Amino acid sequence: MNVLLLLIMIVFGVAAILTLIRIVRGPSILDRAVASDVLLTEVMCVIGAEMAINGHTRSIPVLLIIAAVGVFGSIAVARFVARRDNTTP
C-alpha cells in the first residue's frame, strides 16, 4: 500500500469519526447540519484523492451528485430552521 494513501486514510478516518460524533451529540440541528456537510465534503475529498492517485476521472459524476445532495440538504435545513424561528414567539 502506498504510504501517501495510508496517510490519507488515517487523516480522513479520524476526521470522519470526529464528524460522526458531532452529528450524534448535537446539541442543535444546525450543528448536525454543519457536521453532515463536513462529512459529505470529506467523502468528496477522499474520492478526489483516490482519483488523483489512480489517475482517472470516472468518479466525477459521483462527486457532482454528492455536492448536489449537500447543497440541497443545507437549503432544506436552513428553510426548516427559518420557518421554525418565525413561528416561535
GUBAPA-414196 format. One record per atom (N, C-alpha, C, CB): residue in one letter; x, y negated, z negated. Coordinates in Angstrom, 1 decimal. Glycine has a CB too. Example, Ala and Ser with C-alpha at 12.3 -4.5 7.8 and 13.67 -1.06 7.14 Angstrom:
REM GUBAPA-414196
> a_13.2_5.7_-7.8
> a_12.3_4.5_-7.8
> a_13.2_3.3_-7.8
> a_11.3_4.5_-9.0
> s_12.8_2.2_-7.1
> s_13.7_1.1_-7.1
> s_12.9_0.0_-7.9
> s_14.1_0.6_-5.7
REM end
This chain:
REM GUBAPA-414196
> m_0.8_1.2_0.0
> m_0.0_0.0_0.0
> m_0.9_-1.2_0.0
> m_-1.0_0.0_-1.2
> n_0.5_-2.2_0.7
> n_1.2_-3.4_0.9
> n_1.2_-4.2_-0.5
> n_0.6_-4.3_2.0
> v_2.3_-4.8_-0.9
> v_2.4_-5.5_-2.2
> v_1.5_-6.7_-2.1
> v_3.8_-5.9_-2.4
> l_1.4_-7.4_-1.0
> l_0.5_-8.5_-0.9
> l_-1.0_-8.1_-1.1
> l_0.7_-9.2_0.5
> l_-1.3_-7.0_-0.4
> l_-2.7_-6.5_-0.6
> l_-3.0_-6.2_-2.0
> l_-2.9_-5.3_0.3
> l_-2.1_-5.5_-2.7
> l_-2.3_-5.2_-4.1
> l_-2.5_-6.4_-5.0
> l_-1.1_-4.3_-4.6
> l_-1.6_-7.4_-4.7
> l_-1.8_-8.7_-5.5
> l_-3.1_-9.4_-5.2
> l_-0.6_-9.7_-5.1
> i_-3.5_-9.4_-4.0
> i_-4.9_-10.0_-3.6
> i_-6.0_-9.2_-4.3
> i_-5.1_-9.9_-2.1
> m_-5.9_-7.9_-4.3
> m_-6.9_-7.1_-5.0
> m_-7.0_-7.4_-6.5
> m_-6.7_-5.6_-4.8
> i_-5.8_-7.5_-7.1
> i_-5.8_-7.8_-8.6
> i_-6.4_-9.2_-8.9
> i_-4.4_-7.7_-9.1
> v_-5.9_-10.2_-8.1
> v_-6.4_-11.6_-8.4
> v_-7.9_-11.7_-8.2
> v_-5.7_-12.6_-7.5
> f_-8.4_-11.2_-7.0
> f_-9.8_-11.3_-6.8
> f_-10.6_-10.3_-7.7
> f_-10.1_-11.0_-5.3
> g_-10.1_-9.2_-8.1
> g_-10.8_-8.4_-9.0
> g_-11.0_-9.0_-10.4
> g_-10.0_-7.1_-9.2
> v_-10.0_-9.7_-10.9
> v_-10.1_-10.4_-12.2
> v_-11.1_-11.5_-12.0
> v_-8.7_-10.9_-12.6
> a_-11.0_-12.3_-10.9
> a_-11.9_-13.4_-10.7
> a_-13.4_-12.9_-10.6
> a_-11.5_-14.1_-9.4
> a_-13.6_-11.8_-9.9
> a_-14.9_-11.2_-9.8
> a_-15.5_-10.8_-11.1
> a_-14.9_-10.0_-8.8
> i_-14.7_-10.2_-11.9
> i_-15.1_-9.7_-13.3
> i_-15.5_-10.9_-14.1
> i_-14.0_-8.9_-14.0
> l_-14.7_-12.0_-14.1
> l_-15.0_-13.2_-14.9
> l_-16.3_-13.8_-14.4
> l_-13.8_-14.2_-14.8
> t_-16.5_-13.8_-13.1
> t_-17.7_-14.4_-12.5
> t_-18.9_-13.6_-12.9
> t_-17.5_-14.5_-11.0
> l_-18.8_-12.3_-12.8
> l_-19.9_-11.5_-13.2
> l_-20.3_-11.7_-14.7
> l_-19.6_-10.0_-13.0
> i_-19.3_-11.9_-15.5
> i_-19.6_-12.2_-17.0
> i_-20.3_-13.5_-17.1
> i_-18.2_-12.3_-17.8
> r_-20.0_-14.5_-16.3
> r_-20.7_-15.8_-16.3
> r_-22.1_-15.6_-15.8
> r_-20.0_-16.8_-15.4
> i_-22.3_-14.8_-14.8
> i_-23.7_-14.5_-14.3
> i_-24.5_-13.9_-15.4
> i_-23.6_-13.7_-13.0
> v_-24.0_-12.9_-16.1
> v_-24.8_-12.2_-17.1
> v_-25.0_-13.1_-18.3
> v_-24.0_-10.9_-17.5
> r_-24.0_-13.8_-18.8
> r_-24.1_-14.6_-20.0
> r_-24.9_-15.9_-19.9
> r_-22.8_-14.8_-20.6
> g_-24.9_-16.5_-18.8
> g_-25.6_-17.7_-18.6
> g_-24.9_-19.0_-18.9
> g_-26.9_-17.6_-19.4
> p_-25.4_-19.8_-19.8
> p_-26.6_-19.9_-20.5
> p_-27.8_-20.4_-19.7
> p_-26.4_-20.7_-21.7
> s_-27.6_-21.1_-18.6
> s_-28.7_-21.6_-17.9
> s_-28.8_-21.1_-16.5
> s_-28.7_-23.2_-17.8
> i_-29.9_-21.3_-15.8
> i_-30.0_-20.8_-14.4
> i_-29.0_-21.5_-13.5
> i_-31.4_-21.0_-13.9
> l_-28.6_-22.7_-13.8
> l_-27.7_-23.4_-12.9
> l_-26.3_-22.8_-13.1
> l_-27.6_-24.9_-13.3
> d_-25.9_-22.4_-14.3
> d_-24.6_-21.7_-14.5
> d_-24.6_-20.4_-13.7
> d_-24.4_-21.4_-16.0
> r_-25.7_-19.7_-13.7
> r_-25.8_-18.4_-13.0
> r_-25.8_-18.7_-11.5
> r_-27.1_-17.7_-13.3
> a_-26.4_-19.7_-11.0
> a_-26.4_-20.1_-9.6
> a_-25.0_-20.4_-9.1
> a_-27.3_-21.2_-9.3
> v_-24.3_-21.2_-9.9
> v_-22.9_-21.6_-9.5
> v_-22.0_-20.4_-9.5
> v_-22.3_-22.7_-10.5
> a_-22.2_-19.5_-10.5
> a_-21.4_-18.3_-10.6
> a_-21.7_-17.4_-9.4
> a_-21.6_-17.5_-11.9
> s_-22.9_-17.3_-9.0
> s_-23.2_-16.4_-7.8
> s_-22.6_-17.0_-6.5
> s_-24.7_-16.3_-7.6
> d_-22.6_-18.3_-6.4
> d_-21.9_-19.0_-5.3
> d_-20.4_-18.7_-5.3
> d_-22.1_-20.5_-5.3
> v_-19.8_-18.7_-6.5
> v_-18.4_-18.4_-6.6
> v_-18.1_-16.9_-6.2
> v_-17.9_-18.7_-8.0
> l_-19.0_-16.0_-6.6
> l_-18.9_-14.6_-6.3
> l_-19.0_-14.4_-4.8
> l_-19.9_-13.8_-7.0
> l_-19.9_-15.1_-4.1
> l_-20.0_-15.0_-2.7
> l_-18.8_-15.5_-2.0
> l_-21.3_-15.7_-2.2
> t_-18.2_-16.6_-2.5
> t_-17.0_-17.2_-2.0
> t_-15.8_-16.2_-2.1
> t_-16.7_-18.5_-2.6
> e_-15.8_-15.6_-3.3
> e_-14.7_-14.6_-3.5
> e_-14.8_-13.5_-2.5
> e_-14.7_-14.1_-4.9
> v_-16.0_-13.0_-2.3
> v_-16.2_-11.9_-1.3
> v_-15.8_-12.4_0.1
> v_-17.7_-11.5_-1.3
> m_-16.1_-13.6_0.4
> m_-15.7_-14.1_1.7
> m_-14.2_-14.2_1.8
> m_-16.4_-15.5_2.0
> c_-13.5_-14.6_0.8
> c_-12.1_-14.7_0.8
> c_-11.4_-13.4_0.9
> c_-11.6_-15.4_-0.5
> v_-12.0_-12.4_0.3
> v_-11.4_-11.0_0.4
> v_-11.6_-10.5_1.8
> v_-12.1_-10.1_-0.6
> i_-12.8_-10.7_2.4
> i_-13.0_-10.3_3.8
> i_-12.0_-11.0_4.7
> i_-14.4_-10.5_4.2
> g_-11.9_-12.3_4.5
> g_-10.9_-13.1_5.3
> g_-9.5_-12.7_5.1
> g_-11.1_-14.6_4.9
> a_-9.1_-12.4_3.9
> a_-7.7_-11.9_3.7
> a_-7.5_-10.5_4.4
> a_-7.4_-11.7_2.2
> e_-8.5_-9.7_4.3
> e_-8.4_-8.4_5.0
> e_-8.3_-8.6_6.5
> e_-9.7_-7.5_4.7
> m_-9.1_-9.5_7.1
> m_-9.0_-9.8_8.5
> m_-7.6_-10.3_8.8
> m_-10.0_-10.8_8.9
> a_-7.0_-11.2_8.0
> a_-5.7_-11.7_8.3
> a_-4.6_-10.7_8.2
> a_-5.4_-12.9_7.3
> i_-4.7_-9.8_7.2
> i_-3.7_-8.8_7.0
> i_-3.7_-7.8_8.1
> i_-3.9_-8.1_5.6
> n_-4.9_-7.3_8.5
> n_-5.1_-6.3_9.6
> n_-5.1_-6.9_11.0
> n_-6.3_-5.5_9.3
> g_-5.2_-8.2_11.1
> g_-5.1_-8.8_12.4
> g_-6.3_-8.6_13.3
> g_-3.9_-8.4_13.1
> h_-7.5_-8.7_12.8
> h_-8.7_-8.6_13.6
> h_-9.7_-9.7_13.2
> h_-9.3_-7.2_13.4
> t_-10.8_-9.8_14.0
> t_-11.8_-10.8_13.8
> t_-13.2_-10.1_13.8
> t_-11.7_-11.9_14.8
> r_-13.3_-8.8_13.6
> r_-14.6_-8.1_13.7
> r_-15.5_-8.5_12.5
> r_-14.3_-6.7_13.7
> s_-15.0_-9.1_11.5
> s_-15.9_-9.3_10.3
> s_-16.4_-10.8_10.3
> s_-15.1_-9.1_9.0
> i_-16.2_-11.5_11.3
> i_-16.7_-12.9_11.3
> i_-18.2_-13.0_11.2
> i_-16.2_-13.6_12.6
> p_-19.0_-12.1_11.9
> p_-20.4_-12.2_11.7
> p_-20.8_-11.9_10.3
> p_-21.1_-11.2_12.6
> v_-20.1_-11.1_9.6
> v_-20.4_-10.8_8.2
> v_-20.2_-12.0_7.3
> v_-19.6_-9.6_7.7
> l_-19.1_-12.7_7.6
> l_-18.7_-13.9_6.9
> l_-19.8_-15.0_7.1
> l_-17.4_-14.5_7.3
> l_-20.3_-15.1_8.3
> l_-21.4_-16.1_8.6
> l_-22.6_-15.8_7.9
> l_-21.6_-16.2_10.1
> i_-23.0_-14.5_7.8
> i_-24.2_-14.1_7.1
> i_-24.1_-14.4_5.6
> i_-24.5_-12.6_7.4
> i_-22.9_-14.0_5.0
> i_-22.7_-14.3_3.6
> i_-22.8_-15.8_3.3
> i_-21.3_-13.7_3.2
> a_-22.2_-16.6_4.2
> a_-22.2_-18.0_4.0
> a_-23.6_-18.6_4.0
> a_-21.3_-18.8_5.0
> a_-24.4_-18.1_5.0
> a_-25.8_-18.5_5.1
> a_-26.6_-18.1_3.9
> a_-26.5_-17.9_6.4
> v_-26.4_-16.9_3.4
> v_-27.1_-16.4_2.2
> v_-26.8_-17.3_1.0
> v_-26.8_-15.0_1.8
> g_-25.5_-17.7_0.9
> g_-25.1_-18.6_-0.2
> g_-25.7_-20.0_-0.1
> g_-23.6_-18.7_-0.2
> v_-25.7_-20.5_1.0
> v_-26.3_-21.9_1.2
> v_-27.8_-21.8_0.9
> v_-26.1_-22.4_2.7
> f_-28.5_-20.9_1.5
> f_-30.0_-20.8_1.3
> f_-30.3_-20.5_-0.2
> f_-30.6_-19.8_2.2
> g_-29.5_-19.7_-0.8
> g_-29.7_-19.4_-2.2
> g_-29.5_-20.6_-3.1
> g_-28.8_-18.3_-2.7
> s_-28.5_-21.4_-2.8
> s_-28.3_-22.6_-3.6
> s_-29.4_-23.6_-3.4
> s_-26.9_-23.3_-3.1
> i_-29.9_-23.7_-2.1
> i_-31.0_-24.6_-1.9
> i_-32.3_-24.2_-2.6
> i_-31.3_-24.7_-0.4
> a_-32.5_-22.9_-2.6
> a_-33.7_-22.4_-3.3
> a_-33.6_-22.6_-4.8
> a_-33.9_-20.9_-3.1
> v_-32.5_-22.4_-5.4
> v_-32.3_-22.6_-6.9
> v_-32.4_-24.1_-7.2
> v_-30.9_-22.1_-7.4
> a_-31.9_-25.0_-6.3
> a_-31.9_-26.4_-6.6
> a_-33.4_-26.9_-6.5
> a_-31.1_-27.2_-5.5
> r_-34.1_-26.4_-5.5
> r_-35.6_-26.8_-5.4
> r_-36.4_-26.3_-6.6
> r_-36.2_-26.2_-4.1
> f_-36.1_-25.0_-7.1
> f_-36.8_-24.5_-8.2
> f_-36.5_-25.3_-9.5
> f_-36.3_-23.0_-8.5
> v_-35.2_-25.7_-9.7
> v_-34.9_-26.5_-10.9
> v_-35.5_-27.9_-10.8
> v_-33.3_-26.5_-11.1
> a_-35.5_-28.5_-9.6
> a_-36.0_-29.8_-9.5
> a_-37.5_-29.8_-9.7
> a_-35.7_-30.4_-8.1
> r_-38.2_-28.8_-9.2
> r_-39.6_-28.7_-9.4
> r_-40.0_-28.4_-10.9
> r_-40.2_-27.5_-8.6
> r_-39.2_-27.6_-11.6
> r_-39.4_-27.3_-13.0
> r_-39.1_-28.5_-13.8
> r_-38.5_-26.2_-13.4
> d_-38.1_-29.3_-13.5
> d_-37.8_-30.6_-14.2
> d_-38.9_-31.6_-14.1
> d_-36.5_-31.1_-13.8
> n_-39.5_-31.7_-12.9
> n_-40.6_-32.7_-12.7
> n_-41.9_-32.3_-13.4
> n_-40.9_-32.8_-11.2
> t_-42.2_-31.1_-13.7
> t_-43.4_-30.7_-14.3
> t_-43.3_-30.7_-15.8
> t_-43.8_-29.3_-13.9
> t_-42.1_-30.7_-16.4
> t_-41.9_-30.7_-17.8
> t_-41.9_-32.2_-18.3
> t_-40.5_-30.1_-18.2
> p_-42.7_-32.5_-19.3
> p_-42.8_-33.8_-19.8
> p_-41.6_-34.2_-20.7
> p_-44.0_-34.0_-20.7
REM end
